[in-house]
């Protein structure tokens, strides 16, 4: 995560004072991650399955995937928030509206 990303707590990520992107060499991903990508074994549920709602522990990730697909289709922020609120009611335990909007 890098600035201006926001942590789930609401705190914003910031650069450590005196350090900037590009000053340090980035580390490579471990081979196990690259191997999983090469194998295509992401084990992600199909997007259409997420519309049914998800259990606690996967709601934020599922919503991020759905919103990404909605943005790709050209939906506005307001349309995304409205659709997210409707989707949220299908979850076994709904997120707070603050979490949905974040």
Secondary structure, 3 states (H helix, E strand, C coil): CCCCCECCCCCECCCCCCCCCCCCCCCCCCHHHHHHHHHCCCCCCCHHHHCCCCCCCCHHHHHHHHHHHHHHCCCCHHHHHHHHHHHHCCCCCCCCHHHHHC
